[in-house]
Amino acid sequence: MAGFKKTLKEGIRGEHETVHMRKDGSRFPVSIFSTSIRNSQGEINAHLGLLKNLDK
């Protein structure tokens, strides 16, 4: 998660792999794609993150 937090803090795009846990406790690999959304003045307005299940 350190890579994802760095992406949010610095407002850059990134892709990071990590492991998530299902409700039943089983774990599965995911890839997190993240980017910051900026306004016309270049200020960060929001962050977008997409998770892809790498188990399938």
N, C-alpha and C positions, 0 to 999 in steps of 0.2 A: 504494500500500500504506500510505501514511501515515494515511489515514482509518481503515483496518482496525486498525492498531496503536493509534491513539487510542481506538477503540471498546473494544479489549481492556484498555487501561490504565485507562480511566475507568469501565468496566463499564456502558456504555450500548449501546442498540441502534443499528444503523446499516445503511446500504446504500451500497455503493461499487462503481464500475465500474473495471475494469482490463483488462489484456491478458495472457493466458496463452499458453504455448507447448506445442505437441504434440511428441511424440517425433521426428517428422520435421522439426521446426524451424519449421513454419508456425504463425502466431499467430492467435488468435481472441479476441474480446471476451467478458468474463464480468461478471456482476453478483454481488457477494458480499453476502449478508445475514448479519449477525452480531448476537449478543446474549450477555449474560452470564447464567448460571444462579446464582441465590442461594439460600442456605438460609434457615431461619426467622429467623435472627439478622441477615439482610441481608448476610452475607459471600458473596463470590463463590466458588462451588465449581467451576465449569467455564465454558467458552465454547463456543458453538455457532455454526458457520459453514456456510452453504449456498452453493454456487456454481451459478449458472445460466448455461449457454452461450447467449450472445446471437446466435451465428452461425447458429442454426437457426430 
